[in-house]
Amino acid sequence: MNHHRPDHSGALLSIDLDAICANWRLLKEMLGQADCAAVVKADAYGLDASRVAPALARAGCGHFFVAHLDEAIALRPHLPAAARLYVLHGAPPGVEAEFLAHDLIPVLNCLPQVDAWSRLARTTARALPALLQVDTGMARLGLAASELAAIVADPGRLHGIELRYLMSHLACAEAQDNPSNALQLERFRAALAAFPQISGSFANSSGIFLGRDYHFGLARPGAALYGVAPVAGAANPMRAVIRLQGKVIQTRRIEAGSGVGYGLSWRTAQASRIATVAVGYADGYLRSLSNRGLARVDGIELPLVGKVSMDTITLDVSALPADALQTGSLVDLIDASHGVDAVAERTGTIAYEILTSLGARYARHYIGG
Ligand SMILES: *Cc1c(COP(=O)(O)O)cnc(C)c1O
């Protein structure tokens, strides 16, 4: 999918598959007996599921989650036959049979999905695997407690369904002292009590860090695999995964009091050197980083000045020696010392959005795997 050559493109994006696998192994170790899946929805958070998922499968991961049916159909050929591939949104009505054709397992989120899956099991005379999601307080996906009670009261409703896990999702897991975590845990335990044979799947990345009580049988980390900090306000134990280097395409000297970029939203206090780098909001370098972003060369911080354009940003590079940057020089926009969390914080978003916005025009380079 990536056809951009480093010498033709405005930026290089390095993606360290070995770091992703090391992050998975760290989480797996924390989980002890519980299994560790990998969430690879949204093209593995923008990093290319067809590269990331096979690397994780070789590292020992046997459970994968995507959001949409089409994501699963595209990913299935890249995974070993034994790998389980789950679709978080479940089966859209009328296309349940696609799940059998592609060996996919739906997460059943509502009673109509439960009924349709059971119907398909009866018409095909097969036991069909599924996860069943219950809402324990996030109010996004999954059966309400009353709907779960309706199923428990009428177990025939699950006829033909081979329940692999009872699942739920945490709303505030990255905030360890948020009382809703314990409340959701209590509700999840109550739901599980109705299914004594079935194991649970509860924790996302941050949920794993809430401790053993939250692990159950299968955890579903995504973000932490890709280097995102799992615990708000704490040191990040995950390895950095991406490095984004933008290419300088022009440099200039400007006088004190000059404006820079659209709207001339930046004015120089003194004579300055400006470097124009070929990365813009069309590449997912968010426009909200205007006058806030940061680049680095040899560890020296270079503030982004002016608005982020569609295809370019402008940096004040006065802190560097005059000849340090030429056309073709690379500047670090995201790296281990200024990672996706730091970039997100500068513009009031989360690292997940920085990752999933990473553009299609970068020359991508995959390391290891
Ligand atoms: C996205 C998602 C995950 C992964 O969450 P992270 O915070 O990225 O670890 C797990 N479970 C569900 C239901 C999700 O939607």
The ligand as an SDF file (V2000), in Angstrom:
LIG
                    3D

 15 15  0  0  0  0  0  0  0  0999 V2000
  -10.1730    0.0140   20.9150 C   0  0  0  0  0  0  0  0  0  0  0  0
  -10.6180   -0.9950   21.9010 C   0  0  0  0  0  0  0  0  0  0  0  0
   -9.6830   -1.6740   22.6920 C   0  0  0  0  0  0  0  0  0  0  0  0
   -8.2190   -1.2910   22.7510 C   0  0  0  0  0  0  0  0  0  0  0  0
   -8.1010   -0.1680   23.5810 O   0  0  0  0  0  0  0  0  0  0  0  0
   -6.6950    0.5170   23.9070 P   0  0  0  0  0  0  0  0  0  0  0  0
   -7.0400    1.6180   24.8260 O   0  0  0  0  0  0  0  0  0  0  0  0
   -6.1750    1.0100   22.5940 O   0  0  0  0  0  0  0  0  0  0  0  0
   -5.8320   -0.5200   24.4970 O   0  0  0  0  0  0  0  0  0  0  0  0
  -10.1300   -2.7180   23.4890 C   0  0  0  0  0  0  0  0  0  0  0  0
  -11.4400   -3.0560   23.5250 N   0  0  0  0  0  0  0  0  0  0  0  0
  -12.3640   -2.3980   22.8010 C   0  0  0  0  0  0  0  0  0  0  0  0
  -13.7910   -2.7990   22.9000 C   0  0  0  0  0  0  0  0  0  0  0  0
  -11.9890   -1.3400   21.9760 C   0  0  0  0  0  0  0  0  0  0  0  0
  -12.9270   -0.6650   21.2930 O   0  0  0  0  0  0  0  0  0  0  0  0
  1  2  1  0
  2  3  1  0
  2 14  2  0
  3  4  1  0
  3 10  2  0
  4  5  1  0
  5  6  1  0
  6  7  2  0
  6  8  1  0
  6  9  1  0
 10 11  1  0
 11 12  2  0
 12 13  1  0
 12 14  1  0
 14 15  1  0
M  END
$$$$
